[in-house]
Amino acid sequence: MKHHACIAIGINQYQLLQPLSYAQEDAEALSAFLVEEAGFAADRCLLMTDASPSLWGHPTYPNRENILNLTQRLCNEQVQQGDLLWCFFSGYGVSYEGKDYLMPIDGNPGDIPGTGIPVELLLNTLKNSPTETVLVLADMNRSQSMKAGETIGVQTAELARDLEIPTLLSCRPNQVSRETSALRQGFFTTALLEGLRSGQCSTIKGLDRFLSDRLPQLCDHHLRPKQEPLMLVHPPGKAHLVILPDTSEAVAAVAGRNGNMTVAAEADGFDRPSRAGVTAQVELPPAVRAAEEQPVLAVTASELNSTVPAAGGNDRPNPPKPEDSDNGASDKSFLQQLILWSGATALVLLLGVFLTNRSIFVAGDGGNTPSVAENPQNRPAEKPTENLIPGGGGAVPGALPGGGGTAPNQLAPVPVDVSAQPGSQPKPPSSTEVWAEAKTFIRNGSASSFNRAVAKARSIPPTDPLYPQAQQDIERWSLTILDIANGRAARGDFQGAIGAARLMPDANKQVFNQSKEAIAQWQQLAKQQQANEALLGAARKEIKRGVASSYSQAIQKASTIGPNQPLYPQAQQSIGEWSETIMKIAQLRASQGRLKDAVAAASLVPAGTKSYDPAQKAIAGWNTRLQGQKKN
């Protein structure tokens, strides 16, 4: 019995970065699936989150030291030959000087090489484990400290290919991995768990197929930019490796009883458990693999309905009819044509008579001229119009009731749609129309549009059949408003977040209360942000070009902005730039022979910055030169 293992890391409450909402939930959900549904050994599943329990007598708090030590220990002590080893990470990822880093909970954006976890180091640790069946899943969120245009995942893709470790990235390097309140998870993890539970993802190839379709669908459904997974497999034959243990064990049992294996083609193109176990152990023939790669053409019902067959192009020819049947049909057709032609001729004649005597039918007296009593002003009666509908003013003699005609054959009154008459009440829209109109509001994806959609959908009464569906949409749209607000807050746009959250309807009390609590928090952060903006502005005003002490004073002011405060990344970036400038001033003074001034300037470079270590080395060298000068 193999004891498969996994590493699941999910970090929400970063110490020096903006918190995430559902990274911890992603790791917990995947770990629970692997243990409870996929049969992984619980004591070999390392879960590392903000609140995960200890394992093997060691805390699992996801700081850099714990992640590196526990990962190394699991790979060396808990994994055996032939085991499956999964490694899942959900949190911030950063690219720095061409290298990818996973940020632990204590990762510092001001010192990425010193506090981040190099992806290269993690993949090499997994590569050196006793098993060769390793799957890496990386859901790396972009940090706010990353500059616009920077990508994450390029080096990871190169390493995965070079080390031959199948690796699945939650999005492509030029895209952004997202999470949403509507799902209470990240989009990637939601699609991943759906696929694992569907039975279509027992192999790497099946997982890639499912996620490539499902993940963009989820993003589109929740009105978010497209997110496409990136599967990296080298050599290509590893695409057929089994990644779920029950499948491989079942196939092994069948192979032991029968002594042979059979590869069967599936109708739907997905890798089934029986086939997946086989492809993990034997190489498929080229013909079978080529057949698997052929796309399946599907025609929708609407396409079938819109297809018009060409003349003579029917798939099934009409059978020949007996000769007698043809003759009878011809006679019947002749009589029908004769009746139609006769009717058409009669209509043409009647129309000609009417047009010829139009003045008689329309303008004639016909006994319809009003009397003096009906025309009290003794005005000439107006000519009736050409309308032949009651109330239209016109009359055909003896044709309409009350028209004064004496023709024996009177026509029945023409029915009139009362709702179309002036002054009548318009017919209220149906619930289907209301629901459809509500959904049109959300096309631009703004918080106000979702607010309007909720208000419209709430007009559907509880007795209506569409009410349950409308309530589901109301809840989903409300969560989307909160998600939009959270996204703005994550970018530091607290005023925009407050504006979006204030559009939250009270349809869902729980979500409504969450938005109120968030507004109160963001109001405090907005005030803090304004104060920190003023502080950074004052720090910049301290700077005098070429004066190292002025840069030091600016650094001291910017350093008062704490890690959990708004604009902390911007303050750290400014501190790093000002420290480099101080170091350049010191080097300039040293080149001019002013070694004491150079030492004094370099001593102002603060610890924890990239320029600190070079400054300390330079100070040591300059002091040595000064001592030599004194001796001479």
Summary of the structure (lengths in Angstrom):
residues: 632
radius of gyration: 39.5
end to end distance: 78.2
largest distance: 142.5
contacts: 1865
relative contact order: 0.05
helix: 51%
strand: 8%
